[in-house]
Amino acid sequence: MNFNQPLNRASRVYVAGHRGLVGGAIWRHLENSGFTNLVGATSAELDLRNRKAVFDFFAEVKPDVVIDAAARVGGIQANNTYPAEFLSDNLQIQVNVMDAANSVDVDRLLFLGSSCIYPKFADQPIREDSLLTGALEPTNDAYAIAKIAGIMQVQASRRQYGRNWISAMPTNLYGPGDNFHPEHSHVLPAMMRRFHEATETGADEVVIWGSGTPLREFLFVEDLAAASLFLLENYDSPETINVGVGHDLSIAELARRVAGTVGYTGSISQDPTKPDGTPRKLLDVSRINDLGWKAQVDLDEGLARTYAWFLENAASLRSK
């Protein structure tokens, strides 16, 4: 359904997770789009797992619009190692945010999930109606279940309270503000850091996880930020909607592209004893494209901009 109701630029917009990769990009995009009443709270100021604190915050702030970009996130190793925390923390965060939003009658809300909600062996490219049609990828099923619950809560709130709430499922994200931790980050920033450090130390080999054959799609986070505002103003449906670029590449090819961006000239090898995860995860983005939105930043440009940000912040990132 086409909503076609532009947001008032003076609306009070609460961006949950505004210091993270996604929330930070959304905050910048909203500022650049003329919004003048943005609200955020750091995790030190507001623990979104603390239900009373979240309700008190909403009662005080009374936002007109909520964008839920807050989540506990990590790469395949973190998801596989800490499934209990990934399930519990994400359930608490989104339930508290959405229940509190309902308590103060927030009518416009966007919940951001993840493409890992879809079955491991879903038909490619993955359509939105693939949800709940098969088994999940075991290495991140706990995180996926939490995000599926978020979609269900959006749909339940629409049904019970008549809210204009929506959910969107972005593909793999990267960009300025990403987590470059060598063990707990996602594949692209982890690669970027490892190739950078190998170049600094003169290492002649970098080993990447798995066989290198899985296919992945990567969306520059500023494109997701633009899509988020676009959907709030142009989409109103209980069904979640995919956000991606519509094409993918192998992990091995990604490694070559990242190495080229960084300037690494050594060899790249695979460690097949490490898990590959889902063999392919390409989103069908025809629905959002048909509404009039398409990603604008190609991978090479996105990698260059991400690496420039990494270099500017490398000193502080090394201590994390």
Helices and strands as residue ranges (DSSP letters): E 13-16, H 21-32, E 38-39, H 51-61, E 65-68, H 76-81, H 83-103, E 108-112, G 115-117, G 128-130, G 138-140, H 141-161, E 164-170, E 172-174, H 187-201, E 205-209, E 215-216, E 218-220, H 221-234, E 241-243, E 249-250, H 251-262, E 267-271, E 280-281, H 286-291, H 299-317
